[in-house]
Each structure stands twice: as structure tokens, then as C-alpha cells.
Amino acid sequence: VQLQASGGGLVQAGGSLRLSCAASGRAFSLYNMGWIRQAPGKEREHVATIPWSGNWKWYADSVKGRFTISKDTRKNMVLLQMNGLTSEDTAVYYCGAKRRGEHEYEYWGQGTQVTVSS
């Protein structure tokens, strides 16, 4: 199983980035896909979740209204559109997959760095 995250980079405050997660190696129909971030010196933060099969979405309060998670199951991709970025969004962003009903992520991508300059 492989989750390949990409799309990070350096952006000015107020700017936008779109992260992509390419998933392969198994069927994910019973999994929820998520984006998780970790900033230096801070605890890991769960940012957004979307089920591989299903239409609901969940967001952390810190990103509601600014980030949008989506999926393209034909391409086996999970996306995170990030708008209105602030320095508080600077972190390494990971995509993950966890079985429905489970708390812990079973599979992790390698992470992509997002740096927001103020």
C-alpha cells in the first residue's frame, strides 16, 4: 500500500495550495481518508477526513471555511484545497487511511511541507 502526498511548497499568507494524495496497493472502499499535519514543536493535528465511499466530510475548526477535502476515486486521489493560508498552517502535511470505525490511521503517506510566509 502506498500513499503519495504532493503539492506542498512555499506560499505567501493569504495564498492557496492544493495537496494531492495518490493511493495505491489496495481497495480503500472501507476506509476513511484524511489529512493530518504536524508543525515543529506542536502535536499532530487532524485536519480533514472524507470517506472513500460516502459523501460526508469532517474538518478541524482551525481550517473550516478555508480548506476543502475531496476525492477522485477513479484516479485514486484525495485532494486538499487550502485557501486563505496563514503562518499557522505551516506544517508537514500527511495523508492517511484508516478503516471505518477505527481511531488510528493504518496507512500513512510520506508528508509534504507547506510553508506560509507572513
Secondary structure, DSSP 4 states (H G I P E B T S, - for coil): -EEEEE--EEEETT--EEEEEEEESS--TTEEEEEEEE-TTS--EEEEEEESSS---EE-TTTTTTEEEEEETTTTEEEEEE-S--GGG-EEEEEEEEETT-SS-SEE---EEEEEE-
